[in-house]
């Protein structure tokens, strides 16, 4: 199953994993492989069932925790996604992408401070992707910490260059307009 999955033959991989499960229904690796195939096919409900089966067999299976969290995220079940990613980062605290996905779920729930901390932890773990810097910039902007926001947008600009320039320019313009208004004395 793994070989077929790795070369993109998902239907064949699914068949192989199902065949393995007919021989050994308690094979956590086969359930996990099938869950990954179903997730790749965006069959989230079925994938989640397989991930849960893996976790029943092997409760500390990091891949299943992460996969289940991601499936919840895709289905917009934010609280469940947060729970799964919290379990995942408790198990794999140095995995920055786990912290990133936790931040994404927290952001959807408008839990700004927790999302900010999750993104910062992702950076501490060495994940350097534009989305983290953009999200941090947006969160600092929301908290009215304008200089910190600009710093994060600059990091994003350094990573992606001209591709994000339009986004950075628009946000920077808004930011500097706000700063200008705050520094001007009241006209009353």
WODAUR-V505645 format. One record per residue. SS is DSSP state (alpha for helix, beta for strand, coil for the rest). Layout:
BEGIN
((SS) (SS))
END
This chain:
BEGIN
((coil) (alpha) (alpha) (alpha) (alpha) (alpha) (coil) (coil) (coil) (alpha) (alpha) (alpha) (alpha) (alpha) (alpha) (alpha) (alpha) (alpha) (alpha) (alpha) (alpha) (alpha) (alpha) (coil) (coil) (coil) (coil) (alpha) (alpha) (alpha) (alpha) (alpha) (alpha) (alpha) (alpha) (alpha) (alpha) (alpha) (alpha) (alpha) (coil) (coil) (coil) (alpha) (alpha) (alpha) (alpha) (alpha) (alpha) (alpha) (alpha) (alpha) (alpha) (alpha) (alpha) (alpha) (alpha) (coil) (coil) (coil) (coil) (alpha) (alpha) (alpha) (alpha) (alpha) (alpha) (alpha) (alpha) (alpha) (alpha) (alpha) (alpha) (alpha) (coil) (coil) (coil) (alpha) (alpha) (alpha) (alpha) (alpha) (alpha) (alpha) (alpha) (alpha) (alpha) (alpha) (alpha) (alpha) (alpha) (coil) (coil) (coil) (coil) (alpha) (alpha) (alpha) (alpha) (alpha) (alpha) (alpha) (alpha) (alpha) (alpha) (alpha) (alpha) (alpha) (coil) (coil) (coil) (alpha) (alpha) (alpha) (alpha) (alpha) (alpha) (alpha) (alpha) (alpha) (alpha) (alpha) (alpha) (alpha) (coil) (coil) (coil) (coil) (coil) (alpha) (alpha) (alpha) (alpha) (alpha) (alpha) (alpha) (alpha) (alpha) (alpha) (alpha) (alpha) (alpha) (coil) (coil) (coil) (alpha) (alpha) (alpha) (alpha) (alpha) (alpha) (alpha) (alpha) (alpha) (alpha) (alpha) (alpha) (alpha) (alpha) (alpha) (alpha) (alpha) (alpha) (alpha) (alpha) (alpha) (alpha) (alpha) (alpha) (alpha) (alpha) (alpha) (alpha) (alpha) (alpha) (alpha) (alpha) (alpha) (alpha) (alpha) (alpha) (alpha) (alpha) (coil) (coil) (coil) (coil) (coil))
END
